Amino acid sequence: QVQLVESGGGLVQAGGSLRLSCVASGSIFRINRINRMGWYRQAPGKQRDLVATTTRDDTTTYADSVKGRFTISRSSAKNTVYLQMNSLKPEDTAVYYCNAGIIDTNYWGQGTQVTVSS
């Protein structure tokens, strides 16, 4: 199994920045097989949506709403993923979930709350 633990959420004013981190732990065999990691978010009453993903070869994907403001990166050990969030807007308020994928198996963290005040 793989466990994901997020950190870095909090309350910030509009225009501010936050950096989220997610560390994968557990089976070394499975961690070494993780081929994608990313972030999703879910606002109250809405579905969980993709924010950004990165693959083992560092190919990145971003939601249109965060392009140019958020940056996803991964540690050299490939077991930690970061999300640098700049120019935050109130509409970025949500619970942010870390995701790790091994082929067709997905693992999820417990989520970290990000609240952006206007």
Number of C-alpha atoms within 10 A of each C-alpha: 10 19 16 21 17 23 16 15 18 14 14 18 14 17 14 14 17 17 16 21 21 27 19 25 15 11 12 12 10 14 20 13 14 21 16 22 29 26 26 19 22 19 16 9 6 9 9 15 14 17 23 23 25 20 18 15 8 14 10 16 16 18 13 9 11 17 12 11 12 20 19 23 21 22 10 9 9 20 18 18 26 22 22 15 20 17 15 23 19 15 13 20 20 21 18 26 25 29 23 27 19 15 10 5 8 13 16 20 19 13 22 21 19 22 20 20 16 11
